[in-house]
C-alpha cells in the first residue's frame, strides 16, 4: 500500500520483467524512454527493462494505492525495452 503522494523515485532496472496489477486507486509511471501513463484500478502493466530503464511511480490518487508487483530476472538478456498496459476494470467474467 502507498499513501497519497508517496511512491518510488527514479530508479534503474536491467534485464528484469516487471508486472504491476492495480487493485485500488491509481498511480503514474514515467520512464527514461519518455513514456508516461496513469494506471488505474484493474490495470496491469508489464515492463521488459532490457539493457536498462529508469522509471518512477507514485500514488496520484486521493486514497491509498493497493497493488501487486512482481519482479523477475529476464530469460533473455538485453532484450528490447518495452512497456505495455491492459485495462481489465471493465472486463466481465464468463458465466
N, C-alpha and C positions, 0 to 999 in steps of 0.2 A: 504494500500500500504506500502511496505517496500523497502527502498533504498538498493542498493547493499551492502552486508556485515552486514546489520542490521538484528535484529531478537529478539528472546526471549531466554535468557539463561536458564540454567537448572532450572526447577520449578516443583512442585508436583501437581497432581490431584488425588482425591479419589472419587470413585463412580460417575464418570462422563462418558458421551458418547460425544465424540468429532468428528465432521465431518468437514473436510477441503477440499475445492474444489479450485484447482489452475486454475486461469483464464489467467494468463500471467507469463512467465518466469519459474523459478524453485527454490525450497528450499529443504533443508535437514531436516531429522528427525533422532534424536538419542535418545535412551531411556535407562532406568535402567535395562531393560531385555536383553540388549546387541544388540538390533535391531537397524539397521540404514539403511536409504534409501534416495533416491532423488525423490521428487515428482515434476513432470513437468506439463506444461500446459495441461489441460484435465484430469489430475489425481485427484482421490478422495481418501482420507484416512479416515478410520473410526477407532477410538480408543475407546475401553472399558477399562477404567482405573481400574476397580475392586477395590480391597482393597488398591491400591496405585501404582502410577507410576510417576517417574521423567522423564522429557524429555526436549529437546531443539529443536528449529527450527530457521534456518537462511536463508536469501536470499543468495544463492551461485551463482546466475546468473550475467549477465552483465548489466541488466536493472532492473527497479523497479518490484517487485513482486506484483501482484494483486490477492488476494484470498478472499474467503468467509470462515468463520469458525463459526460453531455453537456448543455451549457447553450446554448440558442439564444434569440434575441430572439423574442418572441411576434408572430404575424402580426396579431393584433388587440390594440390597446392597451386596458388597463384591463378585461379580461375578468373573469369570476367566478373568484375564487381557489379552487382545488380540489387535493386530494391523492388519488391512487388508487394501490393496491398490487395486485400479482398475484404469486402463488407458482407458479413453474414447476419447483420442485425435484422434484416427483413426476410431472411430465409425461413421457410416453414418446413417442419419435419414431415416426412412421408407418413401417411396413415395406413 
